[in-house]
Amino acid sequence: MKALLLLHKLGLTNLSDEQVDKYYQIQSQVLPALEASADSLPEITDVSLKKALKNEQLSLRYFPRAFANGDLACHQVCVVWCVDNQHADYEIVFRQFDYDEALNFWILEQAITEYRHKFSAQESTLRPYLSIQIGSSCLYSQQFLARFDALIHQYDIGADDRLELLVSENALTATPELTESIFAGLRKRGVSVVISNFGAGYSGVAYLKRLPIDAILIDRAFIAEIDNPQSEAIVDAVISMSHHLGLKVIADGVDTEAQWHSLANKDCDMLQGRFITESFSARESANQLAEASANIKA
């Protein structure tokens, strides 16, 4: 049996009922089998992921992001771990994880290779951005920018490649001076920088103001409760503040038509979530995205 296991939070090693409700979305037909095998689920660590990579169990999928008018804006990378289990084979989809430097650079190289192949025939100005999460252990490693420069040289990456790096608000663990220096270095290299999970961490507005970034991605927890007056007020304030700071705003977790229209009417710049379409592999046809875009515009 094959199923999609979508993790919103990671680092969990079993599937209690409480954790399922809070952290996971699982296809109903596989849930009983996974609950029965909870004790044998793999521990999610850098070591286990490196082993999965060595065993060719890791691959990439992409979550689309669209402008409010329905035009495709970006593809965000996620890592898929195909797990063999005695009760059920299933996939773990990592949208966010604090990968170490080696894993993060494998993701970068793999995504750039797949993306160039998929969009090589498309004019650079029409290509959607490629968005890749960078963990704090990778971002703040001493060799990060040096290794990134080597990657740029190896793949001849320029502004036309429209590369975006996502850094979780919770990953901003270093001093503002160091973070500012790294972000400035990335933007100097033609890379867009986006703070994700905004609202879930503890960085202050003053900290955000000084960082050389291009956009913020509102944490999906606020989008899920957009019909709640308090959550809506927070979203309104974040959009207004960000625009006054010259930043674009992205809403994550837009899963319903009502959420889409609500955020589009609030002048949210870009939106991503299952309302657009489910994630897809690089091998899958672009017709899926064209159909999704047409449905949104309709």
C-alpha positions as a Markdown table, in Angstrom:
| # | Residue | x | y | z |
|---|---|---|---|---|
| 1 | Met | 0.0 | 0.0 | 0.0 |
| 2 | Lys | 1.4 | 3.4 | -1.0 |
| 3 | Ala | 0.4 | 6.6 | 0.9 |
| 4 | Leu | 1.5 | 10.1 | 1.4 |
| 5 | Leu | 2.6 | 11.1 | 4.9 |
| 6 | Leu | 2.8 | 14.9 | 5.1 |
| 7 | Leu | 4.8 | 16.2 | 8.0 |
| 8 | His | 4.3 | 19.7 | 9.2 |
| 9 | Lys | 6.6 | 19.3 | 12.2 |
| 10 | Leu | 9.5 | 16.9 | 12.3 |
| 11 | Gly | 11.6 | 15.1 | 14.8 |
| 12 | Leu | 8.8 | 12.7 | 15.9 |
| 13 | Thr | 9.5 | 9.0 | 16.1 |
| 14 | Asn | 6.0 | 7.6 | 16.7 |
| 15 | Leu | 2.4 | 8.2 | 15.8 |
| 16 | Ser | 0.3 | 8.7 | 18.9 |
| 17 | Asp | -3.3 | 9.9 | 18.2 |
| 18 | Glu | -2.4 | 13.3 | 19.5 |
| 19 | Gln | 0.7 | 13.6 | 17.2 |
| 20 | Val | -1.3 | 12.5 | 14.2 |
| 21 | Asp | -3.9 | 15.2 | 14.8 |
| 22 | Lys | -1.3 | 17.9 | 15.4 |
| 23 | Tyr | 1.5 | 17.1 | 13.0 |
| 24 | Tyr | 0.4 | 14.8 | 10.3 |
| 25 | Gln | -2.0 | 14.5 | 7.4 |
| 26 | Ile | -2.3 | 10.8 | 6.4 |
| 27 | Gln | -4.5 | 9.1 | 3.8 |
| 28 | Ser | -7.1 | 7.3 | 5.8 |
| 29 | Gln | -6.5 | 3.9 | 4.2 |
| 30 | Val | -3.0 | 3.6 | 5.5 |
| 31 | Leu | -3.5 | 5.1 | 9.0 |
| 32 | Pro | -4.4 | 1.8 | 10.8 |
| 33 | Ala | -1.3 | 0.1 | 9.4 |
| 34 | Leu | 1.0 | 3.0 | 10.4 |
| 35 | Glu | -0.5 | 3.2 | 13.9 |
| 36 | Ala | 0.1 | -0.6 | 14.3 |
| 37 | Ser | 3.7 | -0.1 | 13.3 |
| 38 | Ala | 4.3 | 3.1 | 15.2 |
| 39 | Asp | 7.2 | 1.6 | 17.2 |
| 40 | Ser | 9.0 | 0.6 | 14.1 |
| 41 | Leu | 8.8 | 3.9 | 12.3 |
| 42 | Pro | 12.3 | 5.3 | 11.4 |
| 43 | Glu | 13.8 | 7.9 | 13.6 |
| 44 | Ile | 14.1 | 11.2 | 11.6 |
| 45 | Thr | 17.7 | 12.2 | 11.9 |
| 46 | Asp | 20.5 | 13.3 | 9.7 |
| 47 | Val | 22.0 | 9.9 | 10.0 |
| 48 | Ser | 18.8 | 8.0 | 9.0 |
| 49 | Leu | 18.3 | 10.5 | 6.1 |
| 50 | Lys | 21.9 | 10.0 | 4.9 |
| 51 | Lys | 21.3 | 6.2 | 5.0 |
| 52 | Ala | 18.1 | 6.7 | 3.0 |
| 53 | Leu | 20.0 | 8.8 | 0.5 |
| 54 | Lys | 22.7 | 6.1 | 0.1 |
| 55 | Asn | 19.9 | 3.5 | -0.4 |
| 56 | Glu | 18.4 | 5.8 | -3.1 |
| 57 | Gln | 15.2 | 6.2 | -1.1 |
| 58 | Leu | 15.2 | 10.0 | -1.3 |
| 59 | Ser | 13.7 | 12.0 | -4.1 |
| 60 | Leu | 12.3 | 15.5 | -4.6 |
| 61 | Arg | 8.8 | 16.8 | -5.2 |
| 62 | Tyr | 7.6 | 20.4 | -5.7 |
| 63 | Phe | 4.8 | 22.5 | -4.2 |
| 64 | Pro | 3.6 | 25.2 | -6.6 |
| 65 | Arg | 3.1 | 28.8 | -5.5 |
| 66 | Ala | 1.0 | 31.2 | -7.5 |
| 67 | Phe | 0.3 | 34.9 | -7.7 |
| 68 | Ala | -3.1 | 36.1 | -6.6 |
| 69 | Asn | -4.2 | 36.2 | -10.3 |
| 70 | Gly | -3.5 | 32.5 | -10.6 |
| 71 | Asp | -0.2 | 32.8 | -12.6 |
| 72 | Leu | 2.5 | 30.4 | -11.5 |
| 73 | Ala | 5.2 | 32.1 | -9.4 |
| 74 | Cys | 7.4 | 29.5 | -7.8 |
| 75 | His | 8.0 | 25.8 | -7.1 |
| 76 | Gln | 9.1 | 25.0 | -3.5 |
| 77 | Val | 11.2 | 21.9 | -3.1 |
| 78 | Cys | 10.3 | 19.1 | -0.6 |
| 79 | Val | 12.2 | 15.9 | 0.1 |
| 80 | Val | 10.4 | 12.5 | -0.1 |
| 81 | Trp | 11.6 | 9.5 | 1.8 |
| 82 | Cys | 10.1 | 6.2 | 0.5 |
| 83 | Val | 10.0 | 4.0 | 3.6 |
| 84 | Asp | 9.7 | 0.2 | 3.4 |
| 85 | Asn | 7.7 | -1.0 | 6.3 |
| 86 | Gln | 6.5 | -4.5 | 7.1 |
| 87 | His | 2.9 | -3.2 | 7.6 |
| 88 | Ala | 2.7 | -0.6 | 4.8 |
| 89 | Asp | 5.1 | 1.1 | 2.4 |
| 90 | Tyr | 4.6 | 4.8 | 2.5 |
| 91 | Glu | 6.2 | 8.2 | 1.8 |
| 92 | Ile | 7.4 | 10.8 | 4.2 |
| 93 | Val | 7.3 | 14.3 | 2.7 |
| 94 | Phe | 9.6 | 16.8 | 4.4 |
| 95 | Arg | 8.6 | 20.3 | 3.7 |
| 96 | Gln | 10.9 | 21.6 | 6.4 |
| 97 | Phe | 13.8 | 20.1 | 8.2 |
| 98 | Asp | 17.1 | 21.3 | 9.6 |
| 99 | Tyr | 19.2 | 19.3 | 7.2 |
| 100 | Asp | 22.9 | 19.3 | 7.8 |
| 101 | Glu | 25.2 | 20.8 | 5.2 |
| 102 | Ala | 25.8 | 17.7 | 3.1 |
| 103 | Leu | 22.1 | 16.9 | 2.8 |
| 104 | Asn | 21.2 | 20.5 | 2.1 |
| 105 | Phe | 23.7 | 20.7 | -0.8 |
| 106 | Trp | 22.5 | 17.4 | -2.2 |
| 107 | Ile | 19.0 | 18.9 | -2.3 |
| 108 | Leu | 20.4 | 22.1 | -3.9 |
| 109 | Glu | 22.2 | 20.2 | -6.6 |
| 110 | Gln | 19.4 | 17.7 | -7.3 |
| 111 | Ala | 16.8 | 20.5 | -7.5 |
| 112 | Ile | 18.9 | 22.7 | -9.8 |
| 113 | Thr | 19.6 | 19.8 | -12.1 |
| 114 | Glu | 15.9 | 18.7 | -12.3 |
| 115 | Tyr | 14.7 | 22.2 | -12.6 |
| 116 | Arg | 17.0 | 23.2 | -15.4 |
| 117 | His | 16.0 | 20.1 | -17.4 |
| 118 | Lys | 12.3 | 20.8 | -16.9 |
| 119 | Phe | 12.4 | 24.5 | -17.8 |
| 120 | Ser | 15.5 | 24.7 | -20.1 |
| 121 | Ala | 13.3 | 25.6 | -23.1 |
| 122 | Gln | 11.4 | 28.3 | -21.3 |
| 123 | Glu | 12.5 | 32.0 | -21.4 |
| 124 | Ser | 14.2 | 32.9 | -18.1 |
| 125 | Thr | 11.8 | 35.8 | -17.5 |
| 126 | Leu | 8.9 | 33.4 | -17.6 |
| 127 | Arg | 10.3 | 30.6 | -15.4 |
| 128 | Pro | 8.9 | 30.2 | -12.0 |
| 129 | Tyr | 11.3 | 30.6 | -9.1 |
| 130 | Leu | 12.9 | 27.5 | -7.5 |
| 131 | Ser | 12.6 | 27.7 | -3.7 |
| 132 | Ile | 14.7 | 25.6 | -1.4 |
| 133 | Gln | 14.7 | 25.4 | 2.4 |
| 134 | Ile | 18.1 | 26.0 | 4.1 |
| 135 | Gly | 18.5 | 24.7 | 7.6 |
| 136 | Ser | 20.3 | 26.7 | 10.3 |
| 137 | Ser | 23.1 | 24.1 | 10.7 |
| 138 | Cys | 23.8 | 24.6 | 7.0 |
| 139 | Leu | 23.3 | 28.3 | 6.9 |
| 140 | Tyr | 25.6 | 29.1 | 9.8 |
| 141 | Ser | 28.3 | 26.6 | 8.9 |
| 142 | Gln | 31.7 | 28.3 | 8.3 |
| 143 | Gln | 32.0 | 26.9 | 4.8 |
| 144 | Phe | 28.4 | 27.7 | 3.6 |
| 145 | Leu | 29.1 | 30.6 | 1.3 |
| 146 | Ala | 32.3 | 29.1 | 0.0 |
| 147 | Arg | 30.5 | 25.9 | -0.8 |
| 148 | Phe | 27.6 | 27.9 | -2.3 |
| 149 | Asp | 30.1 | 29.7 | -4.5 |
| 150 | Ala | 31.5 | 26.4 | -5.7 |
| 151 | Leu | 28.0 | 25.3 | -6.6 |
| 152 | Ile | 27.4 | 28.5 | -8.5 |
| 153 | His | 30.6 | 28.0 | -10.4 |
| 154 | Gln | 29.9 | 24.3 | -11.1 |
| 155 | Tyr | 26.3 | 24.9 | -12.4 |
| 156 | Asp | 26.9 | 28.4 | -13.8 |
| 157 | Ile | 24.1 | 29.8 | -11.7 |
| 158 | Gly | 23.0 | 33.4 | -12.3 |
| 159 | Ala | 20.1 | 35.7 | -11.8 |
| 160 | Asp | 18.3 | 34.1 | -14.7 |
| 161 | Asp | 18.1 | 30.8 | -12.8 |
| 162 | Arg | 15.6 | 32.5 | -10.4 |
| 163 | Leu | 16.8 | 30.7 | -7.2 |
| 164 | Glu | 15.1 | 31.4 | -3.9 |
| 165 | Leu | 16.3 | 30.2 | -0.5 |
| 166 | Leu | 13.9 | 29.8 | 2.4 |
| 167 | Val | 15.0 | 30.2 | 5.9 |
| 168 | Ser | 12.6 | 29.4 | 8.8 |
| 169 | Glu | 12.1 | 32.2 | 11.3 |
| 170 | Asn | 13.0 | 29.6 | 14.0 |
| 171 | Ala | 16.3 | 29.0 | 12.2 |
| 172 | Leu | 17.5 | 32.5 | 12.8 |
| 173 | Thr | 19.7 | 31.5 | 15.8 |
| 174 | Ala | 22.8 | 33.5 | 15.2 |
| 175 | Thr | 23.5 | 37.2 | 15.9 |
| 176 | Pro | 21.7 | 39.7 | 13.7 |
| 177 | Glu | 25.1 | 40.8 | 12.3 |
| 178 | Leu | 26.1 | 37.3 | 11.1 |
| 179 | Thr | 22.6 | 36.6 | 9.6 |
| 180 | Glu | 22.6 | 40.0 | 7.9 |
| 181 | Ser | 26.1 | 39.3 | 6.4 |
| 182 | Ile | 25.1 | 35.9 | 5.1 |
| 183 | Phe | 21.8 | 37.1 | 3.6 |
| 184 | Ala | 23.6 | 40.1 | 2.0 |
| 185 | Gly | 26.1 | 37.6 | 0.5 |
| 186 | Leu | 23.3 | 35.5 | -1.0 |
| 187 | Arg | 21.5 | 38.5 | -2.5 |
| 188 | Lys | 24.8 | 39.7 | -4.0 |
| 189 | Arg | 24.9 | 36.4 | -5.8 |
| 190 | Gly | 21.5 | 36.9 | -7.3 |
| 191 | Val | 19.6 | 34.7 | -4.8 |
| 192 | Ser | 16.3 | 35.8 | -3.3 |
| 193 | Val | 15.9 | 35.2 | 0.4 |
| 194 | Val | 12.6 | 34.5 | 2.1 |
| 195 | Ile | 11.8 | 34.1 | 5.9 |
| 196 | Ser | 9.4 | 31.2 | 6.2 |
| 197 | Asn | 7.1 | 30.2 | 9.1 |
| 198 | Phe | 6.8 | 33.9 | 10.0 |
| 199 | Gly | 4.8 | 34.4 | 13.2 |
| 200 | Ala | 5.8 | 31.0 | 14.6 |
| 201 | Gly | 9.2 | 32.2 | 15.9 |
| 202 | Tyr | 10.5 | 34.9 | 18.1 |
| 203 | Ser | 12.3 | 37.4 | 15.8 |
| 204 | Gly | 11.2 | 40.9 | 16.5 |
| 205 | Val | 10.1 | 43.5 | 13.9 |
| 206 | Ala | 13.3 | 45.4 | 14.4 |
| 207 | Tyr | 15.3 | 42.3 | 13.6 |
| 208 | Leu | 13.2 | 41.7 | 10.5 |
| 209 | Lys | 13.7 | 45.3 | 9.4 |
| 210 | Arg | 17.4 | 45.1 | 9.2 |
| 211 | Leu | 17.7 | 41.8 | 7.3 |
| 212 | Pro | 18.3 | 42.0 | 3.6 |
| 213 | Ile | 15.4 | 39.8 | 2.5 |
| 214 | Asp | 12.8 | 39.8 | -0.3 |
| 215 | Ala | 9.7 | 38.3 | 1.2 |
| 216 | Ile | 8.1 | 36.6 | 4.2 |
| 217 | Leu | 6.0 | 33.4 | 4.2 |
| 218 | Ile | 3.2 | 33.6 | 6.8 |
| 219 | Asp | 3.1 | 30.4 | 8.9 |
| 220 | Arg | 0.3 | 28.0 | 7.8 |
| 221 | Ala | -1.2 | 28.0 | 11.3 |
| 222 | Phe | -2.5 | 31.5 | 10.8 |
| 223 | Ile | -3.9 | 30.7 | 7.4 |
| 224 | Ala | -5.7 | 27.6 | 8.6 |
| 225 | Glu | -7.6 | 29.8 | 11.1 |
| 226 | Ile | -8.1 | 32.8 | 8.7 |
| 227 | Asp | -11.8 | 32.8 | 9.6 |
| 228 | Asn | -10.9 | 33.4 | 13.2 |
| 229 | Pro | -11.0 | 37.2 | 13.9 |
| 230 | Gln | -7.7 | 37.1 | 15.9 |
| 231 | Ser | -5.9 | 35.2 | 13.3 |
| 232 | Glu | -7.3 | 37.4 | 10.5 |
| 233 | Ala | -6.1 | 40.5 | 12.4 |
| 234 | Ile | -2.6 | 39.1 | 12.6 |
| 235 | Val | -2.5 | 38.2 | 8.9 |
| 236 | Asp | -3.8 | 41.7 | 8.1 |
| 237 | Ala | -1.1 | 43.3 | 10.3 |
| 238 | Val | 1.7 | 41.2 | 8.8 |
| 239 | Ile | 0.7 | 42.0 | 5.2 |
| 240 | Ser | 0.4 | 45.7 | 5.9 |
| 241 | Met | 3.7 | 45.8 | 7.9 |
| 242 | Ser | 5.6 | 43.8 | 5.2 |
| 243 | His | 4.4 | 46.0 | 2.3 |
| 244 | His | 5.5 | 49.1 | 4.2 |
| 245 | Leu | 8.9 | 47.5 | 4.6 |
| 246 | Gly | 9.0 | 46.8 | 0.9 |
| 247 | Leu | 8.6 | 43.0 | 1.3 |
| 248 | Lys | 6.5 | 40.6 | -0.6 |
| 249 | Val | 4.1 | 38.4 | 1.4 |
| 250 | Ile | 3.4 | 34.7 | 0.8 |
| 251 | Ala | 0.7 | 32.7 | 2.5 |
| 252 | Asp | 1.4 | 29.1 | 3.2 |
| 253 | Gly | -1.3 | 26.4 | 3.6 |
| 254 | Val | -3.9 | 27.8 | 1.4 |
| 255 | Asp | -6.1 | 24.7 | 1.0 |
| 256 | Thr | -9.6 | 26.0 | 0.3 |
| 257 | Glu | -11.2 | 28.4 | -2.2 |
| 258 | Ala | -12.4 | 30.5 | 0.7 |
| 259 | Gln | -8.9 | 31.0 | 2.0 |
| 260 | Trp | -7.6 | 31.8 | -1.5 |
| 261 | His | -10.2 | 34.6 | -2.1 |
| 262 | Ser | -9.8 | 36.0 | 1.4 |
| 263 | Leu | -6.1 | 36.4 | 1.1 |
| 264 | Ala | -6.2 | 37.6 | -2.5 |
| 265 | Asn | -8.6 | 40.3 | -1.4 |
| 266 | Lys | -6.1 | 41.3 | 1.3 |
| 267 | Asp | -3.5 | 42.0 | -1.4 |
| 268 | Cys | -1.4 | 39.0 | -0.4 |
| 269 | Asp | 1.2 | 38.8 | -3.1 |
| 270 | Met | 1.6 | 35.0 | -3.5 |
| 271 | Leu | -0.2 | 31.9 | -2.2 |
| 272 | Gln | 0.7 | 28.2 | -1.9 |
| 273 | Gly | -1.2 | 25.2 | -0.7 |
| 274 | Arg | -3.3 | 22.3 | -1.9 |
| 275 | Phe | -6.0 | 24.5 | -3.4 |
| 276 | Ile | -3.6 | 25.1 | -6.3 |
| 277 | Thr | -2.6 | 21.4 | -6.7 |
| 278 | Glu | -0.9 | 18.6 | -4.9 |
| 279 | Ser | 2.9 | 18.3 | -5.0 |
| 280 | Phe | 4.4 | 16.8 | -8.2 |
| 281 | Ser | 7.7 | 15.3 | -9.3 |
| 282 | Ala | 10.0 | 16.7 | -12.0 |
| 283 | Arg | 8.9 | 13.9 | -14.3 |
| 284 | Glu | 5.2 | 14.8 | -14.1 |
| 285 | Ser | 3.6 | 16.9 | -16.8 |
| 286 | Ala | 3.3 | 20.7 | -16.6 |
| 287 | Asn | -0.3 | 20.2 | -17.8 |
| 288 | Gln | -1.2 | 19.6 | -14.1 |
| 289 | Leu | 0.0 | 23.1 | -13.3 |
| 290 | Ala | -1.7 | 24.7 | -16.3 |
| 291 | Glu | -5.0 | 23.1 | -15.4 |
| 292 | Ala | -4.6 | 24.3 | -11.8 |
| 293 | Ser | -3.9 | 27.8 | -12.9 |
| 294 | Ala | -6.9 | 27.9 | -15.2 |
| 295 | Asn | -9.1 | 26.6 | -12.4 |
| 296 | Ile | -8.0 | 29.4 | -10.1 |
| 297 | Lys | -8.5 | 32.1 | -12.7 |
| 298 | Ala | -12.0 | 30.8 | -13.4 |
